[in-house]
Amino acid sequence: MSNEIIKLTDVNKIYKTKAEEIHILKNVNLTFSEGDFVSIQGKSGSGKTTLLNILGLLDIPTSGKMYIDGKEINYRNENLKNAIRNEKIGFVFQFHYLLNEFTALENVMMPALINKKMDKREVRSKAEELLELVGLKERIRHKPLELSGGEKQRVAIARSMVNSPEIILADEPTGNLDTETSLVINSLFKKINEEKKQSIIIVTHSLELANLATFKYKIEKGEFNQV
């Protein structure tokens, strides 16, 4: 049986304005386990990114509980949250957020160098391995301005894996890419899930990418349903 990584219990998220309360997530109960490939779809403003931000400890639910590896998250403990983000969660966003002054290899190495769990030689070896995995073995010394949009996103995916996270969270990872390049990125996520047994949760408008997932969810009016 797969090991449980993240569990949400009765999670609600409410945004308050002077005029109204917006109930963006309603009593969400979800469990994600080792090796899961999950897609989440829904209309703009439906709460997809809010959920992803809560899963990544970038946002706090209004009520409800979240567990990582069976331990309840204490949202007041910033040091704990930072440690979990650095060690257990990899992020891929719609924009790659690569640093233009550094090479592809250096960009991938950076989170691990900051984490200080490996020495520089080990970090370099791991980064080279990941860039080869994403098909950029010949481009490791190129800087972002010398790479295509799809290549930049592949560097970002490699970077998200360098600290060997338990789970990768991806927010519209093909949103800025053309159809042909999107198909390459879609295949890459599937490859990483199958070959590395990497747990992946993807928020996407792309039906093609969503359909590659093992578990598919739709969110509507703050409520999640498996499809």
VOLUMMI-247186 format. One record per residue (C-alpha): x, y, z; residue in three letters. Coordinates in steps of 0.02 Angstrom, whole numbers, plus 50000, padded with zeros to 5 digits. Example, Ala and Ser with C-alpha at 12.3 -4.5 7.8 and 13.67 -1.06 7.14 Angstrom:
% residues 2
506154977550390ALA506844994750357SER
% end
This chain:
% residues 227
500005000050000MET500635017449959SER501235028350101ASN500175043550141GLU501115059950112ILE499835073950130ILE498105073650207LYS496835087750218LEU495395086450342THR493895098250330ASP494945112250256VAL494065128650222ASN494745144750149LYS493735160750166ILE494265177650100TYR493415192150188LYS493095209250114THR492095223650184LYS490635218750074ALA490655199750082GLU491465183250126GLU492075172449984ILE492105153950029HIS493445148249908ILE493715130549980LEU492325120950067LYS492675106550186ASN494025098850077VAL494535081250126ASN495935074350018LEU497355061950039THR498885060749927PHE500045045949935SER501765040749875GLU501825038849687GLY500165047549653ASP499995057749494PHE498545069749525VAL497755082949414SER496585096549473ILE495505106349352GLN494225120049371GLY493725137149310LYS494765152549349SER494425158049527GLY493765140949578SER495115138349711GLY496385127449620LYS497895138249654THR497295141949831THR497285123349866LEU499025121349791LEU499675135649898ASN498955127550054ILE499755110850007LEU501405119749981GLY501275129250147LEU501235145750054LEU499495149550122ASP498525145250279ILE496765137950283PRO495415147350378THR494965131150466SER495345112750455GLY496935102550474LYS498355097250362MET499535082750394TYR501205079050310ILE501925061750340ASP500605059350473GLY501085074750574LYS499895089350594GLU500575105750528ILE500785119750653ASN500515135150545TYR501265146650676ARG502955137950665ASN503805147050520GLU505445137550541ASN504545120950527LEU503595126550373LYS505185132650290ASN506055116150326ALA504605106150253ILE504555116950097ARG506425114950072ASN506515096350102GLU504845088450058LYS504035099249924ILE504605104249749GLY503745118349657PHE503475121249470VAL502555137049421PHE501825143749258GLN503335155149245PHE505015146549267HIS505815159449385TYR507575154849329LEU508975167049368LEU509655173749203ASN511425176549265GLU511665158049306PHE511785142749193THR510475129149186ALA511595118449295LEU511835132249424GLU509965135749429ASN509595117549466VAL510965116549598MET510405131949693MET509025124849806PRO510155110549861ALA511605122249897LEU510435132850004ILE509785117150091ASN511575111650136LYS511115093250150LYS512395088250017MET514135094349978ASP514425104049818LYS515095089049723ARG513555078749765GLU512415093249719VAL513255095349550ARG513135076749513SER511285076449560LYS510915091949454ALA511815084549303GLU510825068349323GLU509175077849329LEU509575088649179LEU509965072749083GLU508295065549142LEU507355080549071VAL508315079548906GLY509505094248930LEU511165085448947LYS511915096048808GLU511225112448875ARG511835112549055ILE513045127049026ARG511775137848936HIS510965152449027LYS509075154949024PRO509145168248887LEU509945155148775GLU508555142548805LEU506825140548729SER505245141948835GLY505065123248846GLY506895120948892GLU506735133749031LYS505235124549101GLN506195108149096ARG507595116449195VAL506275122149320ALA505625104249335ILE507395097749364ALA507655111249495ARG506055105949585SER506775088349605MET508545092249664VAL508145090849850ASN507265074149820SER505565080549878PRO504175068649923GLU502965078149813ILE503025090449668ILE501685103949656LEU501465111449483ALA500355126449447ASP499885127849262GLU501615121749208PRO501165122449023THR500135138449031GLY501425149148941ASN501935136048812LEU501355132048636ASP500445115848600THR501955106148536GLU503055111248682THR501655107648805SER501575089748742LEU503425087748780VAL503185094148958ILE501655083048980ASN502655067748930SER504055072949046LEU502905073549198PHE502235056349154LYS504005049649134LYS504555056749302ILE503045049249389ASN503295032149311GLU505185030749317GLU505545039849480LYS503895035249567LYS503805053949604GLN502185060449679SER501505074749574ILE500005086249596ILE499635097349447ILE498395111549430VAL498055113649245THR496835119949115HIS497555107248993SER496405092448968LEU497835082848887GLU498935084849040LEU497505081549161ALA497085065249074ASN498855058649100LEU498575058649288ALA498095043149385THR496885052949493PHE495865067149419LYS494885080149516TYR493775094749470LYS493395109249584ILE491775118949570GLU491125131749694LYS492475126749817GLY492045108249817GLU493135094149750PHE492515079049656ASN493525064749585GLN493185061349400VAL
% end
